[in-house]
Amino acid sequence: MIDFGGWDMPVQYASLLEEHHAVRQRVGLFDVSHMGEIEVRGPEALRLVNYVTTNDASRLQPGQAQYSGLLYEHGGFVDDILVHKVADHDYFLCVNASNQDKDYQHIVTHNKFDATVENAGARYAQLAVQGPRALDTLQKLTPVPLAPIRYYHFVDNAVSGATARIARTGYTGEDGFEIYFPPADAPRIWDEILEAGAEFGIKPCGLGARNTLRLEAAMALYDHEIHASITPWEAGLGWIVKMDKGDFVGRRALALQKDRGVTRKLTGFEMTGRGIGRDSYEVCIDNVGAGWVTSGGPSPTLNKNIGFCYLPNTQAESGRPIQVMVRGQAVDAVTVPTPFYKRTK
């Protein structure tokens, strides 16, 4: 157990490897109640959401979600978030645990619209059911047909008799669902999901497996791949930036950087020498310092040591030999395309 964003969180329940493989091959259950929730409502809720986020929420239909970013005026990340459209004047934002209060204040500061903002995290627990048998597991506990729910869509219904928001989203690279419901129901629903998934070999999963799974799937982690000094262009997240939607916080800085061109780029790598490239390790090209590792570790699925690093944009192409400084020793690695792992649909 460790402190994580002010929450007491499990790194693993039994075995990180068993938990990782359970999600890739069968089904795993994560308690992610530490994630924050912010609700934006009112006649101009859409205008506020679109002004503080990078993606275009006007493209959402009720029951649809999108990955997006909150930016500072200088273009760096406040946070990466999920925006859910509940109704025309009702938006539900899922944000990172350690950033919830900061994100709320950021949105409130920029609220010049006829909209209300609620820091609603205390009203929600969140569980994530992830893996090839996630649908079979969760279907036992809800009356709503889950198969018709498309990726990045959600429905409001019930799970185990509790009012719940069921979203086909996740942070593992596998199919699955994230469910939001009142905290008082969380212990009971946790137990019932484990019971429902027992026949499929479900495992409770901690932060360790969550990290290895998201790294294989090349999903960014706040304060690693993205933070206040990193822009979406640099992080390879230009696809969540809609420059043509109108003004939004950080747009001017992004436009200027796009015109000038980025000087660094997030790049995947795999180790070819004996060693693991851990977070914050220095990265060299031709034995000259060139960047740093943002996330790194063993890939249980691929049986390789993988990671992300920032490199100069002109030297970030796939196939470039690099060296990672592991405890003062230069260990060989090579840049590779991402994602490292992609599930077969």
Secondary structure, 3 states (H helix, E strand, C coil): CEEECCEEECCCCCCHHHHHHHHHHCCEEEECCCCEEEEEECCCHHHHHHHHECCCHHHCCCCEEEEEEEECCCCCEEEEEEEEEEECCEEEEEECHHHHHHHHHHHHHCCCCCCEEEECHHHCEEEEEECCCHHHHHHCCCCCCCCCCCCCEEEEEEECCEEEEEECCCCCCCCEEEEEECHHHHHHHHHHHHHHCHHHCCEEECHHHHHHHHHHCCCCCECCCECCCCCCCCCCCHHHCCHHHCCCCCHHHHHHHHHHCCCEEEEEEEECCCCCCCCCCEEEECCEEEEEEEEEEEECCCCEEEEEEEEEHHHCCCCCEEEEEECCEEEEEEEECCCCCCCCC
